[in-house]
Amino acid sequence: MTDHVDTRTSWLSPELLAQARANVPMVYVDAVPVRVDPQGRVTQVGLLLRVAADGSISRMLVSGRVLYGERVRDALIRHLEKDLGPLAFPRVPPHPAPFTIAEYFPDPDVSGFTDPRHHAVSLAYVVPVDGECTPTQEALDLAWFTPAEAASPRIASEMTGGQDRLLRLALGHVGELP
């Protein structure tokens, strides 16, 4: 078994990951990066442009798996820094609470959240970022939108897998859904 699992990083081999995805729901985090004014009101929402699980190029939230033995807070910070750059300076509280839980299924009719690879349970957060954001690794681009722009039909049409619904839930959670 140790030849299939890297115990230092908790990464499964591609074969074991495929087997797990076929049999066990995976735990994920989704993060909506935001910029806030001095009163704490959301002024901008950051959306990535990247290749989605279905192969399309889509606007997306920061998202990724929680590794075995990893705290949810640490997974949030890891994915935010991976996607937004090491100088993003996300403000994640010591004990973050999700604004909702999204269940992704291969079948889009089950919940409206879709991931063709597997069943995933995702804890969703709104996370203020204070630093300089530069997309890294898989992200093709990062764009900042006003809450009204982010909630627009144009942006919704650029998102897949139900991410537009999750974005609207986030904007409603922070009182910025137009």
Secondary structure, DSSP 8 states (H G I E B T S, - for coil): -TTTEETTTTEE-HHHHHHHHHHS-EEEEEEEEEEE-TTS-EEEEEEEEEE-TTS-EEEE-EEEE--TT--HHHHHHHHHHHHH-TT--B---SS---SEEEEEBSSHHHHS-B-TT--EEEEEEEEEB-S-----TT-SEEEEE-HHHHTSHHHHHTB-TTHHHHHHHHHHHTT---
